[in-house]
Amino acid sequence: MAEFKYEITERIAVLSQSANGWERQLNMVSWNDREPKYDIRDWSPDGTKMGKGISLSHDEMAILKGILEELEL
């Protein structure tokens, strides 16, 4: 498996926390020295391990925001 680099450039919010301490977070993350993207994924309590997640560009996040504003939650 190829090595990759990441840097959390901004911690935005904790969306939930499981009983084992892992947190689902919304952050800005730079992957492999690229421009940071919005990123939603689970992180271990010490921040050294991550689960599967999704990264969204600014434009994708703007589209998602518009969709969420229209939903009745």
C-alpha positions in Angstrom: 0.0 0.0 0.0 1.4 3.4 -1.0 2.2 5.8 1.8 0.2 9.0 2.1 0.5 12.2 4.1 -2.3 14.2 5.7 -2.5 17.3 7.8 -5.6 18.4 9.7 -5.5 22.1 8.9 -8.7 23.0 10.8 -10.9 21.2 13.2 -14.5 22.2 12.5 -16.8 20.0 14.6 -17.3 16.7 16.3 -20.5 15.2 14.9 -20.7 12.2 17.2 -18.8 10.0 19.6 -19.0 6.3 20.0 -18.7 4.3 23.3 -15.1 3.3 22.4 -14.1 7.0 22.2 -13.9 7.3 18.4 -15.3 10.5 17.1 -16.9 11.3 13.7 -15.4 14.7 12.9 -15.7 17.4 10.2 -12.3 18.8 9.5 -10.3 20.5 6.8 -7.6 18.0 5.7 -4.7 18.4 3.3 -4.0 15.0 1.7 -0.5 14.5 0.2 0.3 18.3 0.4 -2.7 19.2 -1.8 -5.2 22.0 -1.1 -7.3 21.2 2.1 -10.8 19.7 1.6 -13.7 19.2 3.9 -13.4 15.8 5.4 -15.9 13.7 7.4 -14.6 10.5 9.0 -14.1 8.7 12.3 -10.9 9.3 14.3 -9.5 7.3 17.2 -9.3 9.0 20.6 -5.6 9.8 20.2 -6.0 10.9 16.6 -3.5 8.4 15.2 -6.0 6.1 13.4 -8.8 6.9 11.1 -11.7 5.2 9.6 -13.2 5.4 6.1 -14.6 8.8 5.2 -15.3 11.2 2.5 -13.6 14.4 1.3 -15.4 17.2 -0.4 -14.2 20.2 -2.4 -15.5 23.6 -1.6 -17.9 23.4 -4.5 -19.2 20.0 -3.5 -19.7 21.2 0.1 -21.7 24.2 -1.2 -23.9 21.8 -3.2 -24.4 19.6 -0.2 -25.2 22.6 2.0 -27.9 23.7 -0.4 -29.4 20.2 -0.4 -29.4 20.0 3.4 -31.0 23.4 3.7 -34.0 22.1 1.6 -34.5 19.0 3.7 -37.0 18.8 6.5 -35.0 17.3 9.3 
